[in-house]
Amino acid sequence: MASIHEINKKLCDIISTKLQTNEALDVTESLYEDGIGLDSIVYVEVICMIETQFGLEIEPDIFNEFETITDISTFIMEQYKK
């Protein structure tokens, strides 16, 4: 089982690749335009990449609850505990 820090790093890599940036991402910052800068289209694409990377299926009503990278990491860890 990966630690939350390892999952955060993988998520940062996925999001950085999608945003085409080398800047460090703050895992506690908002994912959206007022923070990291994901718009709704890019956000859905990132969720699809996360599903593929981690072998998960994330229902749309669930991923609307994610505000930060850490929120997604926590969800992933909870899924692996099941």
C-alpha positions in Angstrom: 0.0 0.0 0.0 1.4 3.4 -1.0 1.5 6.2 1.5 -0.6 9.3 1.1 2.6 11.2 0.2 3.3 8.7 -2.6 -0.2 9.0 -3.9 0.0 12.8 -3.7 3.2 12.7 -5.8 1.6 10.5 -8.4 -1.4 12.8 -8.6 0.8 15.8 -8.9 2.6 14.2 -11.7 -0.7 13.4 -13.5 -2.0 16.9 -13.1 1.3 18.6 -14.0 1.5 16.6 -17.2 -2.1 17.5 -18.1 -1.4 21.2 -17.4 2.0 21.0 -19.1 3.7 22.6 -16.1 6.9 21.9 -14.1 5.8 24.0 -11.2 5.3 22.3 -7.9 1.7 21.8 -7.0 0.3 22.5 -3.5 -1.7 19.4 -2.5 -3.9 21.5 -0.2 -4.8 24.1 -2.8 -8.1 24.1 -4.6 -8.0 22.1 -7.8 -10.1 24.6 -9.7 -9.5 27.9 -11.4 -9.1 29.8 -8.2 -6.2 27.4 -7.2 -4.3 24.9 -9.3 -6.4 25.9 -12.4 -8.3 22.9 -13.6 -11.4 23.8 -15.6 -14.2 21.3 -15.8 -13.0 19.6 -19.1 -9.4 19.2 -17.8 -10.7 18.0 -14.5 -12.7 15.2 -16.1 -9.7 14.2 -18.2 -7.5 14.1 -15.0 -10.1 11.9 -13.2 -10.0 9.5 -16.2 -6.2 9.4 -16.0 -6.4 8.7 -12.2 -8.9 5.9 -12.8 -6.5 4.3 -15.3 -3.4 4.8 -13.1 -5.0 3.4 -10.0 -7.4 0.9 -11.4 -10.4 2.6 -9.9 -13.8 3.7 -11.1 -14.8 7.1 -9.6 -18.5 8.0 -9.9 -19.2 11.5 -11.1 -21.1 12.4 -7.9 -18.1 11.4 -5.9 -15.4 13.3 -7.8 -17.5 16.5 -7.5 -16.7 16.3 -3.8 -12.9 16.6 -4.3 -11.5 20.0 -3.6 -7.8 19.2 -3.3 -5.2 16.7 -4.4 -5.2 15.4 -0.8 -9.0 14.8 -1.0 -8.4 12.5 -4.0 -5.5 10.8 -2.3 -7.6 10.1 0.8 -10.3 8.7 -1.4 -7.8 6.4 -3.2 -6.4 5.1 0.1 -10.0 4.4 1.4 -10.7 2.4 -1.8 -7.6 0.3 -1.4 -8.6 -0.5 2.2 -11.9 -2.0 1.1 
